[in-house]
Amino acid sequence: MEKIFYVYIIIVSIVTVILTVYDKVSAKKRAFRISEATLILCGLFGGAVAELVTMLVIRHKTRHIKFMLGLPTIILVQAAAVIAFKFISGALYA
């Protein structure tokens, strides 16, 4: 089960990075863009760390408060959920 979780996070993170970079390139070319809602959803589905790192590295959407505060908040909530799940599942099997 844990292995499936890691594979899922890796896949979501790769897709999130691709979408974020694509949006940056599209912004420069004034082409079709990825919606901000889609980018936020990618973070909610598990790609928040990859998205935040990518945005900081390529300097994309770094002036948008919803990303610069939203993504770290999502990361903290997800980390707390993983820790709680580990604690509860560990307590159940003890």
Buried (B, 14 or more C-beta within 10 A) or exposed (E): EEEEEEEEBEEBBEBBBBBBBBBBEEEEEEEEBBEBEEBBEBBBBBBBBBBBBBBEEBEBBEEBEEBBEBBEEBBEEBEEEEEEEEEEEEEEEE
